[in-house]
């Protein structure tokens, strides 16, 4: 890329896309935005162009970023609504959604036919990481394409190139396996301790100083104690990711029993009406299963 900042089109101004857009605008990138619900673009109307369709949005873009809910939506926007066909030669598509690796590879092939580059770059860090520009970005693509994307990534967080196209999505599946399974482990551990009469807030505080300490225990453990399940990452998205993990495992001839059990628990959580709670709300399904609430003796996090 030249010293002139590339024009970015951002498709998907949702829980993650909105703070990412804010950081890109703050970094000085000229931008065009599109979202299915157009009103979500309005907070940025004085700073960015707002397009009526995704194909219109990408016509003059140097870089196209997608941050959409799942593989089907990405397919609909990139292929069904003509984004790939509308790309100008030399454009770079960066899909930061979490989709199946096979879908990423196929979209890369379609982009190449238009003379465009492609990087799959899913992220970890949730809405907090997005707002604070400290996302962990897992990039799959050629070294040249990932290098082209780095100035964009620097405004959003830290990028690690994992390997060729599809590798970023594989890394995200690994991330989500650890996240989902660990949320389940923290839920069970805190409920076990509380049911036996221990203060779960004090248990969390003690465990953070030992080998069981983790970002999940720190952040989501506190969410469970506070019963704060406003979505950063909705349970339905975690369920989608667990399903993709199992699909990829089957394709590779693997059996992943912990991922399977965690998938089943999220499936029950969503079926019981909690699709839009934060994924840390898996505690709710465990409480439902046991007929017991976590509760607390009232101690908060360590000052």
N, C-alpha and C positions, 0 to 999 in steps of 0.2 A: 504494500500500500504506500501511496505517496504521503507527503506531509499533510496534505489536505485530508480532513476527516471524511470517511465514506458516509454516504447517505444510507441510513438504516431504515428499513421497514420492519415494524414489529407487529406480528399477528397474534393476538391473544392477550388482552389487557385484563387479566383476572387477579387472583390473590397473589400470584407470583409475578405476573407480567407487569402489573402497575408499579410496584417498587423498582423493578428492573428498568422500566422505562424512565422513571424518575432519575435513576443513577446515570443512565446513558445521556439524558438531556443535561444533567449537571456537568457531565464530562465534555459537553459541547458538541455532541453528534447531532447533525441535522436529521430529523426523523419524520416518517409517515406512519400513522397508526391505523389499525383496523381491528374491530372486535365485533363478534356477532351481535352482542347487545351494545349498540353504538354509544349509549349514555356513559359507559365505562371509560370512553375516550375523552369525555368532556373536560375532566380536570386538567388535561394537557392541551386543550384547544388553542391556547394563546402561545404555545411553544412549539407545536408540531402540526403538520398537516393531517387531517382526518379523511380517510378514504371511505367511499361507499361500498366497495367490494374488495376482496383480497387481491384479485387480479389487477384491478386499478392501482392498488396500493404498491405493488411490486414493480410496476412498469419501468420506473427510473431508479430502482434501488441498486446500490452497490452490494449491500448486505441485507439478507432477509432473515429475520429471526422468528421462529415459531415457538410459542409456549402455550400448548393446547392440552386438552385433558387426557386423550388416549389415542391409540393407533387409528381408530376409526375416524376420529375428528381430524387428525392430521392428514389422513388419506383424503377425506372429503375436501379439505381446504387446498392442499397441494395439488391434487389431481382432479377431483370432482369440480372444484370452483376455478380451475385454470391457472393456479399460481405458477406451476412449473412451465406451462406453455407461454406465460407472459414474461418470464425472466429475460433480462437482456444478457447477451453473451458476456462472459466474464464475471457475472454476479456470483456471490457466495451465499448458499443457503446454510443456515445454522439452525438445526432443529434441537431446541432445548427442552422439548417435551420428553416424557418417559414412554417409549414405545417399544414394540418388539424389534430385536436386532434385525430380523429378516426384512421387516418393513423399511427400516433405515437403509439397508443395502439396496433395496429396490428403488427407493426414492433417489439415492445417490446415482444409480444408473440412469434414471430418467433425467436428472439434472445434467449429467454429463452429456446426454444427447442434445441438450440445449447449449452446450458449451459453458456450463456453470459448474462451480465447485460445490462440495457438500461436506458438512461436518455434523455428526450427531454428537450433541453436547449436553446430556441431561445433567441435572444439578442436585446437590444435597445441601441442606442448610435451612430449608423451610422459609416461611415469610420473614422471620427475623433475620436470617442470613441474606435474604434478598434485599431487605430494607437497609442493612448495614454494609452492603457490598462486600460480603465475605462468603459468597457461595463457593462450595467445592464443585468445580466444573470438570466433568469426565469426558474428554474429547476423543472421538473416533474419526479418523480421516487421514489423508496424506499429510506428511510433514509440512508441505508447502501450504495446503489449505488451512491447517491448524495455525501455522505461523501468520497467515493473513488475518485470522480471526483474533489473534492475541490482543491487539489494541482494544478490541471490543470487550474481550473477556476481562481485561485489566480493570474496566470500570464496574465489573460485576462481582469479582472474586478472584479465586486462584484456579488456574487451569492446569490439569495434568493430561498430557496426551497418552492415551491408553494403548492405541494401536490403530489398525485400519478401520474403515467405516464399519459400524456395528459394535465395535469394542467399547465405546462409551456407554452404550445401552447395556452391555453385559456387566460393566462395572456398576451401573446404577442398579441392576437386578441384585448384584452382590450386596450393595449398600442396603437395599430395601429388605433383603432377607435378614440381615443383621438387625436392622431397625425393628422390623415387625416381630421377630422372635424375641428380641430384648425387651420390647414393650410388654410382651406376654410374660416374660420372666420377672420384670419389675412388678407387674400387677400381682402375680402370684406371691412373690416374696413379701410385699407390703401387706397384702390381705392375710397371709399366714401369720405374720408378726402381730398385726392388729387383732386378729381373732383370738390369739393367745394372751392378749392383755398388754402388749407393748404399744408404745406411742409410735405410729408409723413415721411421723415427722422426725422423731429422734433416731429411729432406725435408719431412715434415709441419710440423716446427717452423719451417723457413724459409718455407714457403708461407703459414703463418698470418700472417706479417708483411707479406704482399704482397696484390696484387689478387685472388688466388685464395683468400684467406682466407674461411672461412664457418663457420657453426655446425656444419654437417655434417662439414667437415674437422676441426674442433676435437674434437667428441665422437665421431663415428663413425670418423674416421680413427684415433683412439686405440684404439677398440674393435677395429678391424682389426689394428692392431699387437699389441695384447694378446691377440688371438683370444678376445675376450669377447663371445660372441653370445647370452648369456642375454637372453630377450626383454623389451624395453621395449615395442616395437611389433613383433609377430610378422610374419614374411614373408608369411604367408597373408593378413594384413590389408592389407599394402601391395599384394599382388597384386589383392585385391578392389578397392582404390582405383584401381589402374591400369586395371582392367577398366571401372570406372565412368567414368573419364576418357575412355576410348575410346568407350564407349557414348554419352556426352554429346556428344563430338566428332562422331560419326556423325549424331546427331540434329540437329546444327547445320550439317551439311555440311562439316565440317572434316577435314583430314588432318593428324595429328600424328605424324610419323615417329619422333621421339625417344621420345615416350611409348609408341609401339607397340613399339619395340625393347626398352625397359626392361620393358614388360609381358612380352614374350617371355622375357627373362632371369629374371624372377621366377617365371614359369610353369615354367621348367626347374628353378629352385632348389627349388620346392615339389614338383615331380614326382620329384626326386631325394632326397626324404625330409627336406627341411629346412623344413617348413611352420611349425615353431614356433621357429626361430631368430629372433633380432632381424633387422629388415630390413637392418641393416648387414652381415648375413651374405651379402648378394649377392656379396661377395668370394669366397665358397666356390664359387659357380657359375663365376665367372671363373677361379678356380684349376683347377677341374675341366675347363673348356674348354681351358685351356692346358697342363695337366699340370705346373703349377709352383705352389709355395707362396710366399706373400709373404715370410715369414721376417723376420728383423731381426738387426742386428749387436749388439743388446742395449741400445741407448740408449732410455731412457724419455722421458716428457714433460719439458719444461723445468721445473726446480724454481722 
